[in-house]
């Protein structure tokens, strides 16, 4: 793999950055130490501008090239997950109940590696905007950064991001045109009945049978309400009710997730959920309330930019897969792609890697120079010096 020689030369330094970040995970928008570490490295590299405090702890750094040109945005996420680490690594998390189980420490490191090289060489025109965002896992930090005006403020005209992919060969790139990741919604159902002694159920309005019927009906939305060709997932993931074997509770709670690509299918699911909840509540003589929250939209690559991203990846790796392939996972980079054309790329983490969001996951440091080289080549090919 033609990793840039200079980047290969400071691969050990990148590993040090990554493992430091791994040891000090932070959640959501509270990425204060992480952002400070990133800003300190960027100052060492000699970037031209650092703008901090965007979306609370996000930052945008600018590197100016040789002569006039456009502005290309490169994004990395910084936040971790509320998971207790089980890797046993020497560089394991030092914070109880928190770990980088999705590889955002590696994504940040790859963008820092690209920043170091680009600040040294400046073999491009225009400007590179390095976007380090918090709260990808929960909170939509990417959307908040867009809402706070980064695209217009820094005149970004195209934007790219990357995510590691366990289960695929290390250094393999994968992307495609159009939708690549799903929109994600959450539903909450609160059932309110009348509790009482389990020996006298006739004196109660038991919320549990209603909750069970709601779950059974919800599972028919995909098979009986949506067109078979629609890509749709509706999953019930939580049910809570009761506290003792001899007490009928007065309430029950049902929670789940919805994954779609088509807004019309989103509308269908929300409408059917409302009908199911209202209907089952009436049938069982209890009260039930639906909450439906639309979170991240679908991640949709610009066709031309995704083709360009695949071409660039071929400069770095012999393993590049470019095809229409939709996954039901979600990403808040979707907000940035709604604001500007660009592409989201997957980078193989290794076939033997633990999966994302698992306590034994650890980012593969060997792919960091590959990802950094890809970011650099994106800039140099998108905005070449004549």
Buried (B, 14 or more C-beta within 10 A) or exposed (E): BEBBEBBBEBBEBBBBBBBBBBBBBBBBBBBEBBBEBBBEBBEEBEBEEBBBEBBBBBBBBBBBBBEEBBBBBBBBBBBBBEBEBBBEEEBBBEBEEBBBBBBBBBBBBBBBBBBBBBBEBBBBBBBBBBBBBBBBBBBBBBBBBBEBEBBEEBEBBBBBBBBBBBEBEBBBBBBBBBBBBBBBBBBBBBBBBBBBEBEEEEEBBBBBBBBBBBBEBBBEBBEEBBEEEBBBBBEBEEBEBBEEEEEBBBBBBBBBBBBBBBEEBBEBBBEBBEEBBEBBBEEBEBBBEBEBEBBBBBBBBBEEBBBBBBBBBBBBBEBBBBEEEBBBBBBBBBBBBBBBBBBBBBBBBBEEBBEBEBBBBBBBBEBBBBBBBBBBBBBBBBBEEE
